[in-house]
């Protein structure tokens, strides 16, 4: 993986330990089995040094060539499928020489990709705000909607759908930790109701498919619905039932972004220009605070 010899790596480890005066790795014979207590203390310092080394490289590249390179964006399926396509298209028009890598994963996986440096920018609704190593910025708010097949009894009600009515039917919605699922569960719990959730999925298109088959009532993100595309379904507003959700954009604290990365962010959220993002990374309050 390192494109070098095993004895060379062993020598570097030994010399680093001698220079620092501590054993970094725990061993069982010739095998490394983990970090020692001093090694665990040193690891975050080493990670910061490696991050700053990468920042130096990126800063130099930004002055040498401002229009080519690579950008890695990690997002949940809902963001990649429904929120990002037009952003990616417009960004590619502006920066045709930038290779864009789009990774999909759970909110936790998005956070981990940021922390390991695999991704430069992360976008998700849940989990990102819980990591102190990440700087998170608000993107947009969205609500949930209810989807049912034509002729479903819920369509007969002239008044907005209630949780008491919803709980009478099998429900198909997102997996735990995805796309505002926590707000759905909280809404039922607050009124002492126990919904019959018969199927969960990460993907709104999967949820809609099983709703079309008559397996239950779907609760999905409103951004995942389109009246023309989803003609086999009927859509009911649910913004009065569940708390509004906030999608966030995250960057690893201390990371140095190339100029085109700031352009990608501003294309996604026009209010997040370069100055606003840099102030957030520097832990400064917004200019309009």
Secondary structure, DSSP 8 states (H G I E B T S, - for coil): --SS-HHHHHHHHHHHHHHHTS--EEEETTEEEEE-HHHHHHHHHHHHHHHHHHHHHHHHHHHH-SS-EEEEEEE-HHIIIIISHHHHHHHHHH-TTEEEEEEE--HHHHHHHHHHTS-SEEEESSSGGG-TTEEEEEEEEE-EEEEEETT-GGGG-SS---HHHHTTS-EEEE-TTSTTHHHHHHHHHHTT----EEEEES-HHHHHHHHHTTS-EEEEEGGG--TTTTTTEEEEE-TTTS--EEEEEEEETT----HHHHHHHHHH-TT--HHHHHHHHTT---TT-
